[in-house]
């Protein structure tokens, strides 16, 4: 028997007869050892579309790799920087010039200064009058609409509160003495003379650098240029039981390196 060649949907022609595929017995084909090929879907002949290559916007990073993979310039895309989210991200104004630190001043540090008057300092064996100001004595009085008030004592109290025992740097000679030295003084970066005049606790020296500051303090009626303090709400002073003690005028040693004795104690016996 002539061998049969089977094809789906076609007929097989022999030399003498034509046999239709529909007329073939499947049992006979299986007995003859010929397997029937599986039927394929109708769309199997359509080629699948090629997968599109995604656009690469950043380099691929492998956590197991130390160095980034070698990429060509065509694989990377440079984008514009993101706009800042607020004004804080923008460049700020230029920094102000660096101020001098306390150690940069050309002067001697006087520790634990004592203000004996507004503009007068004593410390470390020195008596220093702040340059550029007229010292307001502690017993000076000022008038306000016919009312006299102790503006000198008030100015000294304000100056002491400003110092607060902080170290003062003044341009003084190496050795101190009992003579008062006029010198420029600072606390940190703050000019002591300017502070006194600007707040009205001292007058500017004639032709000095603080004349304009005094004019502003007078116009604003600050310090000794202002009105007398209102003491109506304060209790009356108690009656004095005896003569008031007089404090020494200076804390510096007396002549001949002798220490000035306290006012409330007798002098030591010779």
C-alpha positions as CSV (number, residue, x, y, z in Angstrom):
1,X,0.0,0.0,0.0
2,X,1.2,3.3,-1.0
3,X,2.2,5.5,2.0
4,X,-0.2,8.4,2.8
5,X,1.1,11.9,3.4
6,X,-1.4,13.9,5.5
7,X,-1.5,17.7,5.5
8,X,-4.2,19.8,7.3
9,X,-6.9,21.0,4.9
10,X,-5.3,19.4,1.8
11,X,-5.6,16.2,-0.2
12,X,-2.9,13.6,-1.0
13,X,-2.7,12.4,-4.6
14,X,-1.5,8.9,-5.5
15,X,-0.6,7.6,-8.9
16,X,-4.1,6.1,-9.5
17,X,-6.5,7.7,-7.0
18,X,-7.1,10.8,-5.0
19,X,-8.1,10.4,-1.3
20,X,-9.7,13.3,0.5
21,X,-8.5,14.1,4.0
22,X,-12.0,14.0,5.2
23,X,-12.3,10.4,4.1
24,X,-9.3,9.2,6.2
25,X,-10.1,7.1,9.2
26,X,-8.2,8.4,12.2
27,X,-8.1,4.9,13.7
28,X,-6.3,3.7,10.5
29,X,-3.8,6.5,10.7
30,X,-3.0,5.7,14.4
31,X,-2.6,2.1,13.5
32,X,-0.3,2.9,10.7
33,X,2.0,4.9,13.2
34,X,1.3,8.4,11.9
35,X,0.5,11.0,14.5
36,X,-1.9,13.8,13.9
37,X,-0.3,17.2,14.3
38,X,-2.0,19.6,16.8
39,X,-4.1,22.3,15.5
40,X,-2.6,25.8,15.6
41,X,-4.7,29.0,16.3
42,X,-5.6,31.1,13.3
43,X,-3.5,34.0,14.6
44,X,-0.3,31.9,14.9
45,X,0.9,33.1,11.5
46,X,0.9,36.8,12.6
47,X,4.4,37.7,13.9
48,X,4.5,39.1,17.4
49,X,5.4,42.8,17.6
50,X,9.0,43.6,18.7
51,X,9.2,44.9,22.3
52,X,10.0,48.6,22.3
53,X,13.1,49.7,24.2
54,X,12.3,52.0,27.1
55,X,13.9,55.4,27.3
56,X,16.8,55.5,29.7
57,X,16.8,58.7,31.9
58,X,19.3,57.5,34.5
59,X,22.1,55.0,34.8
60,X,21.2,51.6,36.2
61,X,22.8,50.9,39.5
62,X,23.5,47.4,40.7
63,X,23.9,47.2,44.4
64,X,26.4,44.4,44.0
65,X,28.7,46.6,41.8
66,X,31.2,49.1,43.2
67,X,31.7,51.0,40.0
68,X,28.8,52.2,37.7
69,X,28.4,50.3,34.5
70,X,29.9,51.7,31.4
71,X,27.3,53.7,29.4
72,X,27.5,55.7,26.3
73,X,26.4,59.3,26.0
74,X,23.4,58.2,24.1
75,X,22.0,56.2,27.1
76,X,22.0,59.3,29.4
77,X,19.8,62.3,29.3
78,X,20.7,65.6,31.0
79,X,17.7,67.5,32.4
80,X,17.3,71.0,33.8
81,X,17.7,71.5,37.5
82,X,14.5,71.6,39.6
83,X,13.3,75.0,40.6
84,X,13.7,75.9,44.3
85,X,10.8,75.2,46.6
86,X,11.2,78.5,48.4
87,X,13.3,81.6,49.0
88,X,15.4,79.7,51.6
89,X,17.0,77.7,48.9
90,X,18.1,80.8,47.0
91,X,21.5,82.4,47.6
92,X,21.4,84.7,50.6
93,X,22.9,88.2,50.8
94,X,26.6,88.5,51.3
95,X,27.8,88.0,54.8
96,X,28.8,91.1,56.8
97,X,32.4,91.7,57.5
98,X,33.8,89.7,60.4
99,X,33.7,91.7,63.6
100,X,36.6,91.8,65.9
101,X,36.5,89.4,68.8
102,X,37.3,90.5,72.3
103,X,40.8,89.1,72.0
104,X,41.5,91.2,68.9
105,X,41.2,94.6,70.6
106,X,44.5,96.3,71.2
107,X,44.1,96.7,75.0
108,X,44.6,95.3,78.4
109,X,41.9,93.1,79.9
110,X,40.7,94.5,83.3
111,X,38.8,91.8,85.2
112,X,36.0,92.5,87.7
113,X,35.8,96.3,87.0
114,X,34.1,98.6,89.4
115,X,32.2,101.6,88.2
116,X,32.8,104.5,90.6
117,X,30.9,106.9,88.3
118,X,29.3,106.8,84.9
119,X,32.4,106.7,82.7
120,X,34.9,105.9,85.4
121,X,36.3,102.4,85.9
122,X,38.7,101.0,88.5
123,X,40.2,97.5,88.2
124,X,43.6,95.8,88.5
125,X,45.3,98.9,89.9
126,X,44.0,101.2,87.2
127,X,41.7,104.2,87.3
128,X,40.4,104.6,83.8
129,X,38.2,107.4,82.5
130,X,36.5,106.3,79.2
131,X,37.8,108.5,76.5
132,X,35.4,110.6,74.4
133,X,32.9,111.2,77.2
134,X,32.6,113.6,80.2
135,X,32.3,111.6,83.3
136,X,29.1,112.1,85.2
137,X,30.0,112.3,88.9
138,X,28.0,110.2,91.3
139,X,26.9,113.3,93.3
140,X,25.7,115.2,90.3
141,X,22.1,116.4,90.3
142,X,19.8,117.4,87.4
143,X,16.7,119.6,87.2
144,X,13.4,118.8,85.6
145,X,10.7,121.4,85.7
146,X,12.0,122.8,89.0
147,X,12.4,119.3,90.5
148,X,16.0,118.2,91.4
149,X,16.9,114.5,91.2
150,X,20.1,112.5,91.6
151,X,20.9,111.9,88.0
152,X,24.6,111.1,88.8
153,X,23.8,108.2,91.1
154,X,21.2,106.9,88.6
155,X,23.8,107.0,85.8
156,X,26.3,105.2,87.9
157,X,23.7,102.5,88.7
158,X,22.9,102.1,85.0
159,X,26.6,101.8,84.2
160,X,27.2,99.1,86.8
161,X,24.2,97.1,85.5
162,X,25.8,97.4,82.0
163,X,29.2,96.1,83.2
164,X,27.8,93.3,85.3
165,X,31.4,92.4,86.4
166,X,32.5,91.5,82.8
167,X,36.1,92.0,81.8
168,X,36.8,95.3,80.1
169,X,39.6,95.8,77.5
170,X,41.2,99.2,77.7
171,X,44.2,100.7,76.0
172,X,46.3,101.4,79.1
173,X,50.0,101.4,79.8
174,X,51.6,98.3,81.3
175,X,51.7,99.7,84.8
176,X,48.8,101.2,86.7
177,X,48.8,104.0,89.3
178,X,46.7,106.4,91.2
179,X,46.5,108.8,88.3
180,X,43.4,108.6,86.2
181,X,44.1,107.4,82.6
182,X,41.8,108.4,79.7
183,X,41.6,105.4,77.5
184,X,39.2,103.7,74.9
185,X,37.5,100.7,76.4
186,X,35.3,97.9,75.0
187,X,33.3,95.0,76.3
188,X,33.5,92.4,73.6
189,X,32.6,94.3,70.4
190,X,30.8,97.1,72.1
191,X,32.3,100.5,72.6
192,X,31.6,101.6,76.2
193,X,31.9,105.3,75.5
194,X,29.3,105.1,72.7
195,X,27.0,103.1,74.9
196,X,27.1,105.7,77.7
197,X,26.4,108.6,75.4
198,X,23.7,106.9,73.2
199,X,21.7,106.0,76.4
200,X,22.1,109.4,77.9
201,X,24.3,108.3,80.9
202,X,27.2,110.6,79.9
203,X,27.9,113.7,77.8
204,X,30.1,113.6,74.8
205,X,33.4,115.3,75.0
206,X,33.7,118.5,72.9
207,X,35.1,117.6,69.5
208,X,34.9,113.9,70.3
209,X,33.4,111.0,68.2
210,X,30.1,110.9,70.1
211,X,28.7,114.4,69.6
212,X,26.1,113.2,67.2
213,X,25.1,110.4,69.6
214,X,24.6,112.9,72.4
215,X,22.3,115.1,70.2
216,X,20.1,112.0,69.5
217,X,20.0,111.2,73.2
218,X,19.0,114.7,74.1
219,X,16.2,114.7,71.5
220,X,14.9,111.4,72.8
221,X,15.3,112.6,76.4
222,X,17.3,109.6,77.5
223,X,19.2,109.2,80.8
224,X,20.3,112.4,82.4
225,X,18.6,114.4,79.7
226,X,15.2,112.9,80.6
227,X,12.6,113.6,83.2
228,X,13.0,112.8,86.9
229,X,12.0,109.3,87.9
230,X,8.6,109.0,89.6
231,X,9.2,107.8,93.2
232,X,5.7,108.4,94.5
233,X,4.9,104.6,94.8
234,X,8.0,103.8,96.8
235,X,7.9,103.6,100.6
236,X,9.5,106.3,102.7
237,X,13.0,105.9,103.8
238,X,13.4,104.8,107.5
239,X,14.7,107.3,110.0
240,X,18.5,107.2,110.4
241,X,19.6,105.9,113.7
242,X,23.0,107.5,113.4
243,X,25.4,109.3,111.1
244,X,25.7,107.7,107.7
245,X,28.9,105.9,106.9
246,X,31.0,107.4,104.3
247,X,32.6,105.1,101.8
248,X,36.1,105.7,100.5
249,X,36.4,107.6,97.3
250,X,38.5,104.9,95.7
251,X,39.2,101.2,96.1
252,X,42.8,101.8,95.1
253,X,45.6,101.6,97.7
254,X,46.5,104.8,99.4
255,X,49.9,106.4,99.0
256,X,52.9,104.3,100.1
257,X,51.2,101.0,99.3
258,X,49.0,101.3,102.5
259,X,45.6,99.9,102.2
260,X,42.7,102.3,102.8
261,X,40.8,101.0,105.9
262,X,37.1,100.5,105.7
263,X,35.0,103.5,106.9
264,X,33.3,101.5,109.7
265,X,36.5,100.2,111.2
266,X,39.3,102.0,113.1
267,X,42.7,102.2,111.6
268,X,45.1,99.5,112.8
269,X,47.3,100.4,115.8
270,X,50.9,101.4,115.0
